[in-house]
Amino acid sequence: MRVFVAGATGAIGKQLVPLLVAAGHEVHGMARSESKQAMLYEMGAAPAVADALDPDQVADAVSRARPDVIVHQLTAIGALDTRHFDRDFALTNRLRTEGTDYLLSAGQAMGVRRFVAQSYGAWPYVRTGGPVKSEEDPLDPTPAREMRETLAAIRHLEQAVLGARWTEGIVLRYGAFYGPGTSMAPGGQQFEMVRRRMFPLVGDGGGVWSFIHVADAAEATVAAIKRGRRGIYNIVDDDPAPVAEWLPVLAQQLGAKAPMRVPRFVGRLFAGEAGVVMMTEARGASNAKAKRELGWHPVHSSWRQGFTAA
Ligand SMILES: NC(=O)c1ccc[n+]([C@@H]2O[C@H](COP(=O)([O-])OP(=O)(O)OC[C@H]3O[C@@H](n4cnc5c(N)ncnc54)[C@H](OP(=O)(O)O)[C@@H]3O)[C@@H](O)[C@H]2O)c1
């Protein structure tokens, strides 16, 4: 197949493109600047330079590639201060709204058979009921104030992709990435915060997180491109766990002191309501559907062993 990957040079793109090339697909990798062309050639992809927020450039890049499949992996998250969640996600939110719309209309013009898009499957789920959510469960109807725009952008992406009846629209709700090129790797923002004891355990640490190694996320994406059906798939590991469980283990693995414990009101001061919600109320996700329907199984089935391989 001819596969157009938007976001080919990112944390997930760098894992995904070589897998697609190895599987015999003709890959067209989109990047923002000419300077990324060499990296794309090295990965075995044909470079397509375009700004994802310019509809004409996107339409042009897609029409040149004439893809059978479009994969949307565009984000621009950078360093995150959870007190200003929506501010730090502003560009990503544009990529998830405008960027999705431009890719979809470019894809429709070329009659692409499948459109696979990156979504998020950790904190967006409803914060009531059981600790682990399936794709059938609703997203949070009342997100923390600083997360509203970000959740709205996620909803926009999902509804636009699932509503595109002219193609097989597939939404992958990835868990929190760890591994090469992510913020949860040696030198990455989150690992360093844990190492320096700047990632405290807030309240009871009861927020449940679902993780996924980026290499496993890439394998699941290949499976979705091949076998996915219109709909949503949680792409997470087998071991959703409360912060109170994974954070001390990670600290120990990084050779750091045990994380500090702070009450919610202190947590709110330095992590904002968004940070407190993620630490105390978030729900995890189940990968049962992805395993069943995509025939995919994460190699790093638990963060317990996976973090040390990151
Ligand atoms: N599920 C998760 O936990 C999750 C999901 C996403 C990201 N993250 C993490 O967030 C951190 C930061 O990642 P990031 O958001 O900076 O993503 P990234 O991994 O650097 O990838 C972003 C991709 O989108 C492309 N892109 C962004 N804006 C574009 C534009 N206007 N036009 C064309 N292409 C554009 C980038 O191209 P260029 O290379 O040309 O800039 C790159 O290929 C990483 O630690 C990552 O692991 C986590």
The ligand as a Tripos MOL2 file, in Angstrom:
@<TRIPOS>MOLECULE
LIG
   48    52     1     0     0
SMALL
NO_CHARGES

@<TRIPOS>ATOM
      1 N1          0.2290    9.3260   23.7780 N.am      1 LIG1
      2 C1          1.1890   10.0650   24.2770 C.2       1 LIG1
      3 O1          1.5970    9.9280   25.4270 O.2       1 LIG1
      4 C2          1.8390   11.1240   23.4360 C.ar      1 LIG1
      5 C3          1.3050   11.5220   22.2230 C.ar      1 LIG1
      6 C4          1.9830   12.4950   21.4760 C.ar      1 LIG1
      7 C5          3.1690   13.0250   21.9470 C.ar      1 LIG1
      8 N2          3.6210   12.6040   23.1360 N.ar      1 LIG1
      9 C6          4.8940   13.0730   23.6810 C.3       1 LIG1
     10 O2          4.9860   14.4710   23.6280 O.3       1 LIG1
     11 C7          6.3470   14.8480   23.4700 C.3       1 LIG1
     12 C8          6.4410   15.8670   22.3920 C.3       1 LIG1
     13 O3          6.0360   15.3300   21.2120 O.3       1 LIG1
     14 P1          5.6390   16.3260   20.0660 P.3       1 LIG1
     15 O4          4.2360   16.6910   20.1990 O.co2     1 LIG1
     16 O5          6.6660   17.3990   19.9500 O.co2     1 LIG1
     17 O6          5.6420   15.3840   18.8680 O.3       1 LIG1
     18 P2          6.8000   14.7210   18.0840 P.3       1 LIG1
     19 O7          7.0030   13.3910   18.6380 O.co2     1 LIG1
     20 O8          7.9580   15.6390   17.9180 O.co2     1 LIG1
     21 O9          6.0590   14.5650   16.6650 O.3       1 LIG1
     22 C9          5.3390   15.5770   16.0580 C.3       1 LIG1
     23 C10         5.2850   15.3080   14.5810 C.3       1 LIG1
     24 O10         4.3390   16.2090   14.0250 O.3       1 LIG1
     25 C11         4.9950   17.0010   13.0500 C.3       1 LIG1
     26 N3          4.4120   18.3270   13.0400 N.ar      1 LIG1
     27 C12         4.1020   19.1160   14.0900 C.ar      1 LIG1
     28 N4          3.5950   20.2890   13.6630 N.ar      1 LIG1
     29 C13         3.5710   20.2250   12.3150 C.ar      1 LIG1
     30 C14         3.1550   21.1190   11.2950 C.ar      1 LIG1
     31 N5          2.6390   22.3220   11.5680 N.pl3     1 LIG1
     32 N6          3.2660   20.7260   10.0400 N.ar      1 LIG1
     33 C15         3.7960   19.5280    9.7210 C.ar      1 LIG1
     34 N7          4.2060   18.6470   10.6220 N.ar      1 LIG1
     35 C16         4.1010   18.9850   11.9080 C.ar      1 LIG1
     36 C17         6.4410   17.0220   13.4270 C.3       1 LIG1
     37 O11         7.2050   17.3490   12.2850 O.3       1 LIG1
     38 P3          8.6400   18.0430   12.4140 P.3       1 LIG1
     39 O12         9.5890   16.9560   12.8090 O.co2     1 LIG1
     40 O13         8.9060   18.5570   11.0530 O.co2     1 LIG1
     41 O14         8.5090   19.1010   13.4540 O.co2     1 LIG1
     42 C18         6.6190   15.5840   13.8990 C.3       1 LIG1
     43 O15         6.7550   14.7190   12.8070 O.3       1 LIG1
     44 C19         7.1000   13.5600   23.2460 C.3       1 LIG1
     45 O16         7.6370   13.2060   24.4850 O.3       1 LIG1
     46 C20         6.0280   12.5900   22.8530 C.3       1 LIG1
     47 O17         6.3410   11.2750   23.1990 O.3       1 LIG1
     48 C21         2.9990   11.6700   23.9040 C.ar      1 LIG1
@<TRIPOS>BOND
     1     1     2 1
     2     2     3 2
     3     2     4 1
     4     4     5 ar
     5     4    48 ar
     6     5     6 ar
     7     6     7 ar
     8     7     8 ar
     9     8     9 1
    10     8    48 ar
    11     9    10 1
    12     9    46 1
    13    10    11 1
    14    11    12 1
    15    11    44 1
    16    12    13 1
    17    13    14 1
    18    14    15 2
    19    14    16 1
    20    14    17 1
    21    17    18 1
    22    18    19 2
    23    18    20 1
    24    18    21 1
    25    21    22 1
    26    22    23 1
    27    23    24 1
    28    23    42 1
    29    24    25 1
    30    25    26 1
    31    25    36 1
    32    26    27 ar
    33    26    35 ar
    34    27    28 ar
    35    28    29 ar
    36    29    30 ar
    37    29    35 ar
    38    30    31 1
    39    30    32 ar
    40    32    33 ar
    41    33    34 ar
    42    34    35 ar
    43    36    37 1
    44    36    42 1
    45    37    38 1
    46    38    39 2
    47    38    40 1
    48    38    41 1
    49    42    43 1
    50    44    45 1
    51    44    46 1
    52    46    47 1
@<TRIPOS>SUBSTRUCTURE
     1 LIG1         1 GROUP 0 **** ****
